[in-house]
Structures are given as C-alpha cells and as structure tokens.
Amino acid sequence: MREEAAKKAKRRKIIVQGSVIAGVIAVLAIIGVVIFTTVGTGGAGAANPKNMASGGILLESSSKAVTTPAIPSGGQPTPNKMELDGKTAHIQIWLDYQCPYCDQFETTNDDQIKQWMADGSATVEIHPVAILDSVQNKNYSTRAGAAASCVANSQPNKFWDVNSALFAKQPDEQTGTGLTNAEILSIFKDAGVSSKAVTDCVNNQTYADFVTAMTKDATTNSQLKNPTTGGFGTPTVFVNGERYQGGFTDASQFAAFTQAAVKDAGSGKTITFPTAK
C-alpha cells in the first residue's frame, strides 16, 4: 500500500510539473505573438503617428492638415499623389529641427509659403528627419522630430504653428545641448498645443522609432539624394517634383523657382513623388 501511494504521488508530481511547464510555454508563446504583432517586420516601428502616411504631414493651409491613418506596423510610407493644375505648387520639405540651414529656409520663406497656402496656390508636405543627433544635444533632432509627430497625431491642424515655433527657438548646433522635453512642451503650449496626450507622447518619445525609420527611408531613397553631393542633406525641398537648389536665405529666389516649377509641371497630370521603394 505504501509503495502504491508513493507511485501515485510521483505520478501527480509529474503531471503537475508538466502542466506548469506547458502553462509557461503557452504564456511565452502568447507574449511572442503580441511582440511580433506589435513590432512587425521592417518598415516603420510599432508606434506610428496618424496623419503621416507618407512619412510627412500634408498641409492644405497653415491651419488645416490632411488626415490619414497611421502607417501599419511593419509597413512603408505611401507617397502622396499630386494633382497638377498648372496653378498649385506642391511643396515638399525634408527637415531636421537642429539643422541651421533648415532654420534659414523656414525663417526666410515662412510668411510667403503661409500666404500661398492661404490663397490656395500651394500645399506643403513636411517630413521631419534626424541627421544631426549627438550626445551633446541629447539626440535633439530625433526628440524634436518625434515631438512634432505627436502634434501631427493629436492636433494636426496645429502642426504649422508648432513647426514654425520649433525653428524660432532652435538651439545652437555647435554649442547647444538641445532643448529638454519640458522646453519643447513649453514651446508647444505657446503655439496653442497643450494636452495630456501630447505631453505623455513627448515625454515617452512615442514616435522616436518612427523618426528613425523615416530618416533611414529618406537617406536611402535615390530620388532624394542631391546630385551635386551624392548624398542626402537637409533641407531637401521639391516643388511639383522638381528639386530646389537655390539659396536658403533668398525668398524671392524661392518664389521665382516655385512659379517656374508650377509652369514646367503643367496641368492635367498626376505625379507621385518620391516614388515608393
């Protein structure tokens, strides 16, 4: 009887241990599925902002953005199609919030681009990227780009104001340490953006991986490479698919280029730029 009892106890122990192991394996399998589903493979990361399906945000005016779903996890950006009417300039800008040349271009052309949008003669598509991260500035390029993406996600119609405000407060590239998240949020508040969703998004750097993915996408896209240097740099500006290679501090030069680009592109066509890879 004692031997039989011992055998039964041993069998129960084996069954219990087996059940525990099976349970652990099942839990790990579930976690693995959740991680795979969340992270996906390739392309942008799990957390992608809404209203930036092309990798940038498309503005019809300084207070109206085109809304889009987020890039699916593991997906790639979908370039916007531009309907050419012979009158409208479709301006696309790839910029880095730490880039001094971007600041020059934005500061010089901010007012006239805003006016063009107001009278319906231009749209603007802004792509935040990060090529000037450093230990000194605490990866400010990525942090600022991710913060701007938070605004695109939550309050897209305020993106133009936030974009202009970030350049107005741009830290010095050589000696600056980059703005803190608190300072970025203060800039946003002054520009009319203040919410718990944006605050949490900025502090958590929710879209940092998105900015990194879009930077990789831009720097490896042959259409965006400067033919003069053979590489990608900021600002990279196109109007109706034509690259601007003029000065960054001459508003009249950019205006003349924009007018010519609209005329050159003609009307009655649809172009997609840059083309999807």
N, C-alpha and C positions, 0 to 999 in steps of 0.2 A: 504494500500500500504506500509505504514511504517512497519507494522507487517510482511508482506511478505518479504520485503527487509531484515529485521532483521533475519528471518528464513533462508533466502538464505545465508547470511553472516555467520551464525552459522554453516550451513552445509559445507560451503567452509573451515572454520576453522578446523572442524573435519576431513575433507578429507586431508587437508594439514598436520595436526598433525599426522594422520595415515600414510601418505606417508613418513614423516620424520622418524617415529619410524620404519617402515618397512625397510627403507633405512639403518638405523643404525644397525638393526638386520642382514641385509644382509652383511654389511661390517664386523661386528663381526664374522659372520659365515665364511666369506672368510679368515679372519685373523686366525681363529681357524683351518681351513683346512690347511693353509700354515704352521702354527706352528706344527701341528700334522705330516704333511708330512715331515717337516724338521727334527724334533726331533725324530720321530719314537717311538717305544716302546721297552725297553730292549736293551741289547747288547751295542755296541759302540755308541757314540753320533753322531750328525748330521755331524760334520766335521771329516772325517776320511781320512788319507793320502793314496795316491796311493802307490803301490809297497810294501804294508804291509798287504796283505790279510790274512796272518797267524797270524797277530799281531806283526810280526817282519819282517825284511828285509833280503832276501836271497841273499848272495853274492857268485858269482862263482869265482871271483878273487877280488883283492883289488881295481880294477877299473871297475868292471862290476857287476851290480846288475840285478837280475831277476825282470822284470817289471810285475805288476799285477794291476787290478782295485782296487779301494778302497773298503773296507768292506761296503756293503749297509747300509744305515741308519736303525738302529734297528736290524741289522744282527749280526752274530757272526763270529769270525775268523775261517778260514778254514786251518787246519794244512797241511803242505806240505807233499807230498809223496816222500819217499826216495828210489831210485832205488839202490839196493845193488849189487856191482860188485866184492866184495872181495878186492878192491884196494882203494876205496874212503872213506874218513872219512867225515861224515856229522855232523858237529859240531853245536850245538845249545846252545846259551848263553842267559840267562835272567840276565840283569844287571841294576844297579842303578848308575847314574853318580856321586852320592855323596858317594857311598859305597867304603870304603878304601880297602876292600878285592877284590872288582871288579878291582880296580886300580892295586893291586898287581898281579892279574891273567893276566890282559891285558898287563901290562908292561913286565911281565915275558915271556909271550907267543906270544906277538905281532909279533915279527920278524919271528919265526918259522911257525906260522899259515899263515902269509903272503906268506912265501916261499912255504908252502904246496899248497896254492891256486894257486900260480904261476906255479907250476909243475903239476897241475891238480889232486892232490891227496887229496884235501879237498874242501868242501864248508862250508860257515859259515852263520848261521842264527842268527841275533841279535835282541833281544826283549828288548827294553827299558821299565823299570817299575819304580815306585816311591814308596819306602817304608821308605825313610828317610827324608820326608818333615818335616819341623819345622818352627815355627815362626821366630826363629833366622836366619835360612838360606833362609827365604822368599820363602819357598816351592821350593827350588832349584832342588830337584830331579824331580819334575813334570815339572818345567820350562825347565830344560836341556833336559829331555826326549821329551817334546813337540817340542823343538827347533831342536833336531836331526830328529824328524819326519818330520819337514819342509824340511830338506835336502833330506830325503827319498822321499818326494813327488815331489820336484822340480829338484833336481840333485842327483838321486840315486847312480850314479856311483862314487860320491864323499863321500859316507857315511863312508866307511872305514877310510878315512883320517880324517874326522870330528870326528868319534868315538875315534880314537887314540888321536887326539888333545884335546878333552874334558878331557880325563884322564890325559894327560900331564899337564893340567892346573887345575886339580881338587882342589877345595878349601878344607881347613881343616874341617873335620866333627865336631870337638868339639868346635873350636874357630872361624871358618869362618862364614861369613854372606851370603855365596853363591855368585856366580858371577851375575852381573847385566845383563840385556838383551844386553846392549851395549857391555859388555865384551865378552859375548857369540858370538855376531856377529863379534867382532874383531878376535876371535879365528877362526871362520868360514872363514873369509877373508884370514887369514894367511894360511888356509888349502886349499884355492882355491875356496871358495864358497862366492860369493858376488852378490846379485841381489835384486831388489826391492821386488820381490815376497817373497824371503826368509826373508828379513828384516821385511816386513809387517807381515808375518806369525809368526815370533819370537816375535815381539812387541805385537801382538794381542793375542798371546798364542792360536793360532787357534786349536792346537791339544792337549790342556791340558786335555779336557774331554776324548779324545781317550786314553791317557796315563793312566788316572784314571780307565777307563773301562778295559784296558789290565792288569792293576795291580790287579784289582778285579778278572779277569779271571785267572790270574796266581796263586794268593793266595788261590783260591777256587778249583783249579784243583788237585785232589788227586795224580795224576801221578807226579806232580812237588814237592810234599812235601818230605822233607828229612826224611827218615825212622829213622834216629838217633834222630832228634829233634822233629819230628812230625809236623813240620811247614815249611813254605816256606821262603827261605832266598836268598840273592844274594852274589856272583854269583851262579846261578844254571846252571850247564854245563852237557850236554849229548852228547855222540858221538854214532851215529847209534843206538840211543835209550837206551844207557847204561849210567847210572849216574857216573860222575867223583866225587870221594870223597877223592882225594889226596890233597897234599899241593898246595897252590896258588903261591908259590914263587920258585917252582922247575920245570923248563922247561923240564928236562929230564924225570921226573916222568910223566908229562902230555903226553909227546911224547910216552913213553912206554905204557901208558894206551890207547892212541889213536890207536897205532898199534895193540894192543891186541883186542880192541873193533871192529876194522875192520875185523880182523881174526875171532872173535867169531860170528859176524853177518853173515859171509859167503857171498854167492852171489846168484843171481837168484831170489831174493825175493824183494818185495816192502813193506815197512813199513810206517806207518803214526804215527808220534809221536809229541806231545801228541795227543791222540785221541780226536775228537770233543766231547764236553759235550752234 
